[in-house]
């Protein structure tokens, strides 16, 4: 993989299918997963990271995930896939991207600043998206010069294994952009659902409501995490129970979303004390090796 992108005269306007050039701001677990999806769809992808250490980690993460795809039978060789990925340290690397997806941590101030910096280097017709799972698209759009070219693309963790992308439309989002977004999601082999901007959108609002109630049940001694999850998996055909899902998502991530929803939707989304305590103890779920379950590599 290289460290810089090569600009050309390609028009940044996007349309049906996966955009030719895609940028991802942030190469962590989510950002790398998003980049992985577009690389497999044939896009040239540039990841921008904050420093050399983070850039090196993003390269390693991408190589590992692409190698797994090849080992599982992907038709293209690893070298060809890696050739469609570059990693840079400056947002100027996004200048010729038709679509840039922001995937920085779930903090409104951080995202607002990041989106404004990215927009400043994009073509007027390029699309800008946030991977936020709970922050208002309209609030994020308020700091942008071209809110009509902005929307939410909420991917799910782990991105390669997830079939869903939630498209979140702001009040200013162009109808054409909404249509294009559905085509991009389908081009990367996932299913789009479209929602209008509202606290928690559809997926986070429903998923967190179930997860918080499951945590309260553990807190109250109603049943063990394994039995609560089994009740939903076997009784309601959920592929993964709410507590195992919380571990996969990350307890810190779930707490942050719950706090956002509590602020805007009221006490029914108040985070249980057990959740706060587990986050404070570093029991963040799968990424930390322990949460409601113990995880190994």
N, C-alpha and C positions, 0 to 999 in steps of 0.2 A: 504494500500500500504506500501511496505517496503522501507528502505533507502539504501539497498545494494543489489547487484546481487550475485547469487551463481554460481561460475564458475564450469564447468565440462569438460569432455574430448571431447565434441562435436567439430568436425572439423568445422572451420569457413568458409570453402569454401561454396559458395552459388550456387544455381542453379535455376531450374524452380520452380514456386510457391513462396509464401512469405517466406523469410528466417526465420529459426527457432528463431534466436536471432537478434534483431535490436536495434541499438543505435541511439539516437537523441541528438545532442548537442544543447541545448537551449530549454527551455520549455515554451516559450511565446506563443502567439496566433498561429503562424505558426507551431512551434515545437510540441505543444500539439496536433494540428490537425493532423500532420503527425503521431505522436505516436498513436493517436486514430484510424487512418485507419489501421495500422498494428496490433494493438491489436484485432480489430474486425476480421482481417484475420487469427488470431490464433498465431501470433508471440509473443514471450516474448520480452518486450521492456524496455530498461533502458534509462531514460532521465538524462543527466548530466547538472547541473546548476552551476552558479558561486558562490553562497553563500546560507546560510540557508533560508533567506527571499525569494529568488527567487525559491528555491526548494519547500518551503511551497506553494507558489503561483502556481507552476506547478502541485503539488498534487491536490490542490483545483480545478484547471482548468480541470484536467483530470477526477476527480470524477464527476464534473458537466456535462462534455460532455458525459461521459459514461452513466450516469444516464439518460440523454436525449435519448440516443439510446435505452436503456431498456424501457423507457416510451413510445417510439414510436414503440415498438414491437420486439426489438432484442431478439433472442431466448435464449441467455445465461443470467443468473442472474448477477446482478451488482458485487457481491462478486467474481464471477469467472473471470470477466473481469478485475477487480482491481488486482486480483492475478497475472495477466500477466504484470503488470506495476511496476517498481521500479524507485526510484529517488536517485541520488548520486551526490557527489560534486567533484569527481576526474575522469579524463578520463581513469584511470586504470579500471574503471567499464566496459569499452567497450572491454576488452581484448578477450572475447569469442564471440563477435558479428560477424556475417557474413556480415552485412551491417551497416554502420554508416552514418547518414545524418546530415550534419552541417546545423543548422538553426539559426545562429546568425545574428545580424543586417547587413544591406547591406553596408558594409564598406570593401574595398579590403584588407587593412592591417590587420584588425581584422580577416577576414576570412582566410587569408593566414597563420597567426599565429595559429589560431584554428585548421585548417586542419593538419598542421605539428604536432601539439601536439597529435591529435587523431591518425594520421598514425603511430606514434612512438609506440603505444601500440597494434596495430592490427597484426593479422596473415598476412603473405605475400600474402595469397590468399583472404583475406577479401576485400570487396568492400567499397570504400569511395565515398560519393556524397556530392555535395553542392546544397542547395536550392536557390542559387542565381537567381535573376530574370533578371540580366543584365550584371554582371561582367564576363569577358572572362574566360572560363574554361581552356584554354591553359595558361593564365597568372597565374591562381590559381595553375595549375598543375606544373608550373615551380619550385615551392618550395617544391615539393614532391619527395620522393625517388622512389615511384612506380606509376608514372603517368598513366601507363597502366591499373591500377585498380581504376581509378578515372573518374568520369563523373558528369554531372549536372542532378539533379532530381528537376525540377521546379514545385512545387505544387502551387495551387491557393487558395486564401482566400475567403470564409471560406473553409477549406479543407474538412470537412465532406460533405458539399453540392456540392462541385465541382466535375465534371466528368472527368477533364483533368489533366494529368501530362505530362509536356514537358521534354523529355529525350534529353540532350545536350551532344554530343560526342566531345571530344577533339581529336587532331591529334594522340595522343598516346593511346587512349582508345581501349582496346581489343575488337575485334568483338564479342567474346563470352560474354563479359560483357554487351555489347549493347543488345544482345539477352536475357540475364538474366533479364536486367532491364525491358524489355517489359513484361516479364512473371510476375515480381513483381507487376508492375502497374496493370496488369489485375487481379492478385490475390487479390488485395485490392479493386476491383470493379470499377476501373477507366480506362479511355481510354488513351493509350500512343500515343504521336506524337513524332517523332524523327527528330532532326535538328542537323546540324553541327555548331560548335562554330562560332558565328558572333555577332557583337554588338546588344544587345537586343534580340538575338535569333529570334524566329518568333513571339511569342505571345506578348512579351513586346514591340517589335518594332512596330507592327501593332496597339496594344491597346493604346500605349502612343501617337502615331501619331494622332489617332482619338480623344483621350482625350484632347490633347493639342489644337487641332483645336476647339473643343467644348469650352474650356476655353477662347480661343481668341474671340470666338463669344459672350460669356457673357461679356468679357472685352470691346468689341466694341459696346455693346448694341443691337446686332442683334436680340436676343430673350432671354427669361428667361430660367434658367436651366430646369424647368419642360417642357417647350415647345420644347427645343432642344432634351431632352431625349425622349419625346413622338414622335418626328419626326423619330428618329432611331428605336424606339420600334415598332411603328405602320407602318411606311413606309418601313423599312428594316428588320423587324422581329427580331431585337435584343432583347433578353429576358430582358436585363437591359441597360438603356441608358448610354452614356459615362461619364456623370457627376455624376450620382448615383454610377456608378462603381468606379469612382475616390474617392468618399466618402468612399466606402466600402474598397477599397485597402488602403486608407490613402493618404492624399495630400502630406505629407512628403515623403512617399515611392515613389509616382509618381514623385515628384520633383527630388529625388535622381536618379531615372532611367533616367529622361529627361536630367539631367546634364551629366550622363555617355554617353548617346547617342549623345548629343550635342558635347561632346569632340571628339567622334570617327566618327560621321557621318555628322557633320556640322550644319549650322544654321537652317535647317528645324526642328530641335529638340530643339531649344532654348526655355527654359521655359518662358511662359508669365509672365509679371510682376504681374498680378493678382494672379497667383499661388504662387509666392514668397511672396507676401504680406499676403495671407491667411495663409501660413505656419508660417510666422513671428508672426501673431496674435494668433496662436494656434488653428486656425480653420482647424483641421486636418481630418475632416470627421466623420464617424460613431463612431470611438473610442473616440473622444473628445466631441461627442454630437452635433457638428455642423460643417458644411462644406458648400457645395452648398445647403444642406438641413439641417433641424433640425431633430435630431434623439433622440428618447427616448429609455428607456431600452427594 
